[in-house]
Amino acid sequence: MADDGQEYEVAVVGGGPGGLTAALYTTRLGHDTVVVNRGGGRAAMMAETHNVIGVTEDVSGMEFLQTAREQVKNYGADYVRGYIETAERRDDGRFHLHGGDNDFVAEKVVLATGFTDVQPDPPLPPTGRGLHYCVHCDAYMFVDESVYVMGVGEAAAQVAMILLNFTDDVDLLTRGEEPRWSDETNRQLRAHPVDVVHEEVVGIEKDDDGWLSGIEFEDGRFREYRGGFPMYGSDYNAELVEQLGCERNDDGTVVVDDAFETTVDGVYAVGDLTPGHKQIPVAMGEGANAGIDIHYDLRTFPKSLDEIEAEGDVASDEIPGIADEVREAAREFRATGDD
């Protein structure tokens, strides 16, 4: 225990697919790792898992994440349920993370705090049963079904047109707001068979199975829908990003390199914080890249020629170069016959 926190080589803040994959890699590559997760997140909200090869549709987001957490813990990582409020670089170059009763010191930090989708005002259908946030994940579910898109910006108009690839029945609901998409987009939208409905939503009806069956509007009309997509933007959970001084792009995402290291040496960002598609497999790939890059920087061997010149040959009592906690977990893992 350090003066201001328990010491780790790697601290991962966030327990979604990206953060857990980074932790899996750093742990299996021999580095003492802690995952700090406040819970929730987009993946946890999923009623079903889509687009993750090897994971069947009947697996919920909670089940998917629980399995991932158990894997990471079995390999020797620590998992802490908590919220990190502050992060700063110490004079020795390591990072101090604090939140509630938790204090950690780490050589490397992986930020996987994601974002929160902005929800429209109620009335709304149930999330996952008529209210969906990922077109790439869920459009397949609505082939030949009636679908709505909510919103007044460029993204809403574009998504409405994209959905015509899957169904011929798409409505764009502005809910009484004035559209803000460009004149060019408006001309493009008018050339596609998308019905723009301007009236506000006043009621929702559901089937016996809990799925949305339709929406009632203030002019008295009732339209049948199987589901749809609200497009009101996202709020990035970037408090720690700001505290650590990581640069951000104009859209709020974090600037990262090919290994997903931020502009602050030793700080990585993965998952929904980064530019690109917001998908579980993408986040997992980012976590893997970050974990491997961290390993390259932290691993003890091979020693460089300069180190050998300064310190001498590697002695037998210096090996293996793996954290004690991970080494013990690996022995137990092997003994139980797990794979």
C-alpha positions as a Python dict, from the first residue, in 0.01 Angstrom:
ca = {
    (1, 'M'): (0, 0, 0),
    (2, 'A'): (139, 335, -104),
    (3, 'D'): (94, 650, 98),
    (4, 'D'): (-198, 756, -120),
    (5, 'G'): (-332, 433, -265),
    (6, 'Q'): (-293, 70, -351),
    (7, 'E'): (-32, 26, -621),
    (8, 'Y'): (-92, -135, -960),
    (9, 'E'): (88, -136, -1288),
    (10, 'V'): (-240, -74, -1475),
    (11, 'A'): (-568, 85, -1370),
    (12, 'V'): (-868, 54, -1599),
    (13, 'V'): (-1153, 297, -1531),
    (14, 'G'): (-1475, 157, -1676),
    (15, 'G'): (-1608, -195, -1699),
    (16, 'G'): (-1753, -215, -2049),
    (17, 'P'): (-1625, -437, -2332),
    (18, 'G'): (-1331, -209, -2415),
    (19, 'G'): (-1209, -166, -2060),
    (20, 'L'): (-1250, -533, -1968),
    (21, 'T'): (-1066, -644, -2282),
    (22, 'A'): (-777, -411, -2201),
    (23, 'A'): (-767, -555, -1849),
    (24, 'L'): (-779, -911, -1982),
    (25, 'Y'): (-475, -845, -2200),
    (26, 'T'): (-268, -660, -1942),
    (27, 'T'): (-342, -925, -1680),
    (28, 'R'): (-271, -1226, -1900),
    (29, 'L'): (47, -1054, -2014),
    (30, 'G'): (165, -1045, -1655),
    (31, 'H'): (77, -700, -1521),
    (32, 'D'): (-94, -628, -1192),
    (33, 'T'): (-423, -469, -1299),
    (34, 'V'): (-729, -321, -1131),
    (35, 'V'): (-1063, -249, -1298),
    (36, 'V'): (-1276, 19, -1134),
    (37, 'N'): (-1634, 18, -1257),
    (38, 'R'): (-1927, 227, -1141),
    (39, 'G'): (-2178, 2, -1324),
    (40, 'G'): (-2432, 76, -1590),
    (41, 'G'): (-2326, 171, -1940),
    (42, 'R'): (-2462, 102, -2287),
    (43, 'A'): (-2362, -264, -2299),
    (44, 'A'): (-2532, -336, -1968),
    (45, 'M'): (-2860, -204, -2110),
    (46, 'M'): (-2872, -455, -2394),
    (47, 'A'): (-3160, -700, -2379),
    (48, 'E'): (-2979, -911, -2641),
    (49, 'T'): (-2624, -919, -2773),
    (50, 'H'): (-2582, -849, -3144),
    (51, 'N'): (-2283, -855, -3379),
    (52, 'V'): (-2044, -1028, -3139),
    (53, 'I'): (-1925, -1342, -3310),
    (54, 'G'): (-1941, -1647, -3083),
    (55, 'V'): (-2199, -1486, -2854),
    (56, 'T'): (-2558, -1584, -2925),
    (57, 'E'): (-2854, -1347, -2936),
    (58, 'D'): (-3008, -1486, -2616),
    (59, 'V'): (-2720, -1346, -2407),
    (60, 'S'): (-2810, -1017, -2243),
    (61, 'G'): (-2565, -735, -2196),
    (62, 'M'): (-2553, -800, -1822),
    (63, 'E'): (-2475, -1168, -1879),
    (64, 'F'): (-2209, -1081, -2135),
    (65, 'L'): (-2036, -840, -1898),
    (66, 'Q'): (-2064, -1074, -1599),
    (67, 'T'): (-1885, -1347, -1792),
    (68, 'A'): (-1616, -1099, -1895),
    (69, 'R'): (-1567, -979, -1537),
    (70, 'E'): (-1529, -1334, -1409),
    (71, 'Q'): (-1272, -1408, -1678),
    (72, 'V'): (-1064, -1105, -1589),
    (73, 'K'): (-1079, -1182, -1216),
    (74, 'N'): (-987, -1546, -1273),
    (75, 'Y'): (-675, -1437, -1459),
    (76, 'G'): (-564, -1233, -1156),
    (77, 'A'): (-700, -881, -1196),
    (78, 'D'): (-877, -700, -914),
    (79, 'Y'): (-1228, -577, -983),
    (80, 'V'): (-1365, -291, -774),
    (81, 'R'): (-1717, -152, -791),
    (82, 'G'): (-1673, 219, -744),
    (83, 'Y'): (-1652, 560, -905),
    (84, 'I'): (-1328, 744, -973),
    (85, 'E'): (-1380, 1114, -911),
    (86, 'T'): (-1030, 1254, -959),
    (87, 'A'): (-717, 1158, -1150),
    (88, 'E'): (-379, 1329, -1155),
    (89, 'R'): (-19, 1257, -1244),
    (90, 'R'): (215, 1239, -946),
    (91, 'D'): (567, 1378, -932),
    (92, 'D'): (705, 1027, -988),
    (93, 'G'): (519, 999, -1318),
    (94, 'R'): (256, 756, -1195),
    (95, 'F'): (-113, 836, -1167),
    (96, 'H'): (-322, 877, -854),
    (97, 'L'): (-691, 787, -886),
    (98, 'H'): (-941, 865, -612),
    (99, 'G'): (-1309, 806, -559),
    (100, 'G'): (-1505, 747, -239),
    (101, 'D'): (-1305, 511, -18),
    (102, 'N'): (-1084, 402, -308),
    (103, 'D'): (-735, 527, -385),
    (104, 'F'): (-511, 373, -648),
    (105, 'V'): (-168, 447, -789),
    (106, 'A'): (-87, 312, -1134),
    (107, 'E'): (184, 340, -1396),
    (108, 'K'): (-68, 326, -1681),
    (109, 'V'): (-432, 429, -1696),
    (110, 'V'): (-697, 310, -1942),
    (111, 'L'): (-1005, 531, -1963),
    (112, 'A'): (-1313, 340, -2075),
    (113, 'T'): (-1586, 562, -1933),
    (114, 'G'): (-1793, 586, -2252),
    (115, 'F'): (-2084, 819, -2306),
    (116, 'T'): (-2451, 854, -2220),
    (117, 'D'): (-2710, 873, -2496),
    (118, 'V'): (-2935, 1179, -2467),
    (119, 'Q'): (-3290, 1054, -2426),
    (120, 'P'): (-3590, 1237, -2567),
    (121, 'D'): (-3865, 1347, -2331),
    (122, 'P'): (-4128, 1088, -2238),
    (123, 'P'): (-4359, 927, -2326),
    (124, 'L'): (-4117, 665, -2457),
    (125, 'P'): (-4130, 294, -2537),
    (126, 'P'): (-3923, 52, -2328),
    (127, 'T'): (-3548, 54, -2396),
    (128, 'G'): (-3466, -252, -2603),
    (129, 'R'): (-3832, -313, -2678),
    (130, 'G'): (-3899, -24, -2910),
    (131, 'L'): (-3633, 230, -2812),
    (132, 'H'): (-3293, 158, -2967),
    (133, 'Y'): (-2973, 359, -2995),
    (134, 'C'): (-2751, 167, -3237),
    (135, 'V'): (-2857, 140, -3600),
    (136, 'H'): (-2566, -89, -3685),
    (137, 'C'): (-2668, -324, -3405),
    (138, 'D'): (-3045, -322, -3434),
    (139, 'A'): (-3155, -230, -3787),
    (140, 'Y'): (-3157, -601, -3875),
    (141, 'M'): (-3433, -649, -3618),
    (142, 'F'): (-3666, -422, -3815),
    (143, 'V'): (-3645, -568, -4165),
    (144, 'D'): (-3991, -515, -4323),
    (145, 'E'): (-4121, -352, -4002),
    (146, 'S'): (-4257, -2, -3937),
    (147, 'V'): (-3979, 211, -3786),
    (148, 'Y'): (-3949, 566, -3652),
    (149, 'V'): (-3654, 798, -3605),
    (150, 'M'): (-3676, 1083, -3351),
    (151, 'G'): (-3477, 1401, -3389),
    (152, 'V'): (-3433, 1725, -3581),
    (153, 'G'): (-3063, 1727, -3669),
    (154, 'E'): (-2851, 1598, -3955),
    (155, 'A'): (-2801, 1260, -3788),
    (156, 'A'): (-3176, 1200, -3757),
    (157, 'A'): (-3236, 1275, -4124),
    (158, 'Q'): (-2947, 1056, -4237),
    (159, 'V'): (-3050, 763, -4017),
    (160, 'A'): (-3406, 780, -4148),
    (161, 'M'): (-3276, 743, -4502),
    (162, 'I'): (-3032, 468, -4401),
    (163, 'L'): (-3318, 263, -4258),
    (164, 'L'): (-3473, 243, -4604),
    (165, 'N'): (-3210, -23, -4670),
    (166, 'F'): (-3404, -247, -4431),
    (167, 'T'): (-3770, -147, -4458),
    (168, 'D'): (-4003, 56, -4678),
    (169, 'D'): (-4190, 209, -4382),
    (170, 'V'): (-3984, 481, -4210),
    (171, 'D'): (-4116, 791, -4029),
    (172, 'L'): (-3907, 1080, -3900),
    (173, 'L'): (-4061, 1232, -3586),
    (174, 'T'): (-3964, 1591, -3502),
    (175, 'R'): (-4198, 1603, -3198),
    (176, 'G'): (-4300, 1963, -3255),
    (177, 'E'): (-3946, 2098, -3297),
    (178, 'E'): (-3822, 2287, -3599),
    (179, 'P'): (-3588, 2073, -3814),
    (180, 'R'): (-3224, 2181, -3804),
    (181, 'W'): (-3086, 1973, -4089),
    (182, 'S'): (-2935, 2161, -4382),
    (183, 'D'): (-3115, 2265, -4701),
    (184, 'E'): (-2908, 2011, -4892),
    (185, 'T'): (-3010, 1734, -4653),
    (186, 'N'): (-3370, 1851, -4676),
    (187, 'R'): (-3363, 1814, -5055),
    (188, 'Q'): (-3206, 1472, -5016),
    (189, 'L'): (-3464, 1367, -4757),
    (190, 'R'): (-3757, 1480, -4977),
    (191, 'A'): (-3626, 1257, -5253),
    (192, 'H'): (-3660, 951, -5028),
    (193, 'P'): (-3993, 796, -4918),
    (194, 'V'): (-3961, 906, -4555),
    (195, 'D'): (-4271, 1055, -4390),
    (196, 'V'): (-4180, 1351, -4166),
    (197, 'V'): (-4429, 1373, -3876),
    (198, 'H'): (-4414, 1708, -3694),
    (199, 'E'): (-4675, 1653, -3420),
    (200, 'E'): (-4568, 1583, -3062),
    (201, 'V'): (-4595, 1235, -2915),
    (202, 'V'): (-4866, 1207, -2647),
    (203, 'G'): (-4891, 833, -2587),
    (204, 'I'): (-4729, 493, -2632),
    (205, 'E'): (-4892, 153, -2673),
    (206, 'K'): (-4721, -181, -2614),
    (207, 'D'): (-4798, -539, -2708),
    (208, 'D'): (-4849, -808, -2446),
    (209, 'D'): (-4481, -903, -2479),
    (210, 'G'): (-4373, -550, -2385),
    (211, 'W'): (-4266, -447, -2734),
    (212, 'L'): (-4384, -119, -2879),
    (213, 'S'): (-4694, -150, -3096),
    (214, 'G'): (-4748, 216, -3183),
    (215, 'I'): (-4736, 585, -3099),
    (216, 'E'): (-5018, 834, -3052),
    (217, 'F'): (-4972, 1195, -3166),
    (218, 'E'): (-5126, 1519, -3045),
    (219, 'D'): (-5343, 1552, -3356),
    (220, 'G'): (-5517, 1227, -3259),
    (221, 'R'): (-5345, 1005, -3511),
    (222, 'F'): (-5209, 664, -3409),
    (223, 'R'): (-4924, 511, -3606),
    (224, 'E'): (-4802, 155, -3573),
    (225, 'Y'): (-4430, 103, -3512),
    (226, 'R'): (-4225, -197, -3408),
    (227, 'G'): (-3944, 25, -3282),
    (228, 'G'): (-3714, 310, -3364),
    (229, 'F'): (-3411, 521, -3294),
    (230, 'P'): (-3379, 854, -3105),
    (231, 'M'): (-3102, 1073, -3246),
    (232, 'Y'): (-3035, 1345, -2990),
    (233, 'G'): (-2662, 1307, -2945),
    (234, 'S'): (-2441, 1186, -2663),
    (235, 'D'): (-2283, 1322, -2346),
    (236, 'Y'): (-1925, 1195, -2308),
    (237, 'N'): (-1821, 1088, -1959),
    (238, 'A'): (-1500, 1282, -1990),
    (239, 'E'): (-1434, 1433, -1647),
    (240, 'L'): (-1113, 1230, -1603),
    (241, 'V'): (-1011, 1305, -1960),
    (242, 'E'): (-1026, 1675, -1878),
    (243, 'Q'): (-849, 1638, -1544),
    (244, 'L'): (-559, 1450, -1701),
    (245, 'G'): (-530, 1701, -1985),
    (246, 'C'): (-601, 1466, -2277),
    (247, 'E'): (-684, 1645, -2601),
    (248, 'R'): (-1030, 1602, -2752),
    (249, 'N'): (-1167, 1626, -3103),
    (250, 'D'): (-1435, 1875, -3207),
    (251, 'D'): (-1704, 1607, -3166),
    (252, 'G'): (-1605, 1540, -2804),
    (253, 'T'): (-1415, 1218, -2863),
    (254, 'V'): (-1064, 1172, -2726),
    (255, 'V'): (-760, 1208, -2953),
    (256, 'V'): (-576, 874, -2964),
    (257, 'D'): (-298, 718, -3171),
    (258, 'D'): (-296, 376, -3338),
    (259, 'A'): (-237, 207, -3000),
    (260, 'F'): (-516, 414, -2839),
    (261, 'E'): (-279, 614, -2625),
    (262, 'T'): (-399, 969, -2570),
    (263, 'T'): (-192, 1285, -2599),
    (264, 'V'): (-92, 1228, -2235),
    (265, 'D'): (187, 972, -2206),
    (266, 'G'): (68, 664, -2019),
    (267, 'V'): (-305, 738, -2052),
    (268, 'Y'): (-513, 534, -2297),
    (269, 'A'): (-876, 569, -2408),
    (270, 'V'): (-1086, 287, -2554),
    (271, 'G'): (-1447, 219, -2645),
    (272, 'D'): (-1709, 488, -2690),
    (273, 'L'): (-1470, 766, -2585),
    (274, 'T'): (-1275, 730, -2909),
    (275, 'P'): (-1359, 826, -3269),
    (276, 'G'): (-1521, 566, -3492),
    (277, 'H'): (-1804, 315, -3469),
    (278, 'K'): (-1959, 259, -3128),
    (279, 'Q'): (-1968, -120, -3139),
    (280, 'I'): (-1876, -394, -2892),
    (281, 'P'): (-1632, -572, -3126),
    (282, 'V'): (-1468, -239, -3212),
    (283, 'A'): (-1429, -153, -2843),
    (284, 'M'): (-1284, -497, -2774),
    (285, 'G'): (-1030, -451, -3052),
    (286, 'E'): (-930, -114, -2909),
    (287, 'G'): (-892, -267, -2563),
    (288, 'A'): (-671, -541, -2705),
    (289, 'N'): (-451, -290, -2887),
    (290, 'A'): (-414, -76, -2577),
    (291, 'G'): (-337, -377, -2357),
    (292, 'I'): (-66, -504, -2590),
    (293, 'D'): (92, -159, -2621),
    (294, 'I'): (96, -120, -2244),
    (295, 'H'): (267, -460, -2218),
    (296, 'Y'): (539, -354, -2462),
    (297, 'D'): (615, -55, -2240),
    (298, 'L'): (593, -230, -1901),
    (299, 'R'): (746, -572, -1963),
    (300, 'T'): (1075, -635, -1791),
    (301, 'F'): (1246, -847, -2055),
    (302, 'P'): (1427, -836, -2285),
    (303, 'K'): (1656, -583, -2122),
    (304, 'S'): (1820, -340, -2359),
    (305, 'L'): (2194, -344, -2420),
    (306, 'D'): (2221, -15, -2232),
    (307, 'E'): (2049, -175, -1929),
    (308, 'I'): (2272, -477, -1949),
    (309, 'E'): (2581, -255, -1965),
    (310, 'A'): (2460, -59, -1663),
    (311, 'E'): (2313, -344, -1455),
    (312, 'G'): (2486, -660, -1578),
    (313, 'D'): (2338, -983, -1706),
    (314, 'V'): (1994, -1099, -1600),
    (315, 'A'): (2022, -1304, -1281),
    (316, 'S'): (1817, -1617, -1217),
    (317, 'D'): (1647, -1456, -916),
    (318, 'E'): (1513, -1176, -1137),
    (319, 'I'): (1291, -1403, -1342),
    (320, 'P'): (1010, -1451, -1426),
    (321, 'G'): (913, -1091, -1494),
    (322, 'I'): (549, -1121, -1395),
    (323, 'A'): (347, -968, -1111),
    (324, 'D'): (322, -1198, -809),
    (325, 'E'): (-58, -1175, -800),
    (326, 'V'): (-88, -1271, -1166),
    (327, 'R'): (163, -1553, -1125),
    (328, 'E'): (-37, -1704, -840),
    (329, 'A'): (-362, -1670, -1030),
    (330, 'A'): (-207, -1841, -1331),
    (331, 'R'): (-101, -2134, -1115),
    (332, 'E'): (-452, -2169, -972),
    (333, 'F'): (-607, -2128, -1315),
    (334, 'R'): (-392, -2407, -1454),
    (335, 'A'): (-460, -2630, -1156),
    (336, 'T'): (-837, -2610, -1198),
    (337, 'G'): (-817, -2710, -1565),
    (338, 'D'): (-998, -2395, -1682),
    (339, 'D'): (-944, -2272, -2032),
}
